[in-house]
Amino acid sequence: MTKEIIASVNGLTVINYSEKAIAVTGEAKAIKDTLKAMSGWFNKSLDMGDGTKFPGWIFKKDQLEAIVGLMGTLDKK
């Protein structure tokens, strides 16, 4: 089963990664320090669910609102 995309803004995509986690993928290099400060951890080989691997940041699902908020802020720049 492939993962559901929750939001996609300004080169970043938030994916419903599991029951307890979300993943942020895309052009995140410029904000990697912010993502790390938000307790995210980087994994270079996340599984999309269909055998496809991708790099991304993992967060607890309760951080979804903060992550989407961050993405909205970046979109306004």
Secondary structure, 3 states (H helix, E strand, C coil): CCCEEEEEECCEEEEECCCCEEEEEECCHHHHHHHHHCCCEEEEEEECCCCCEEEEEEEEHHHHHHHHHHHHHHHCC
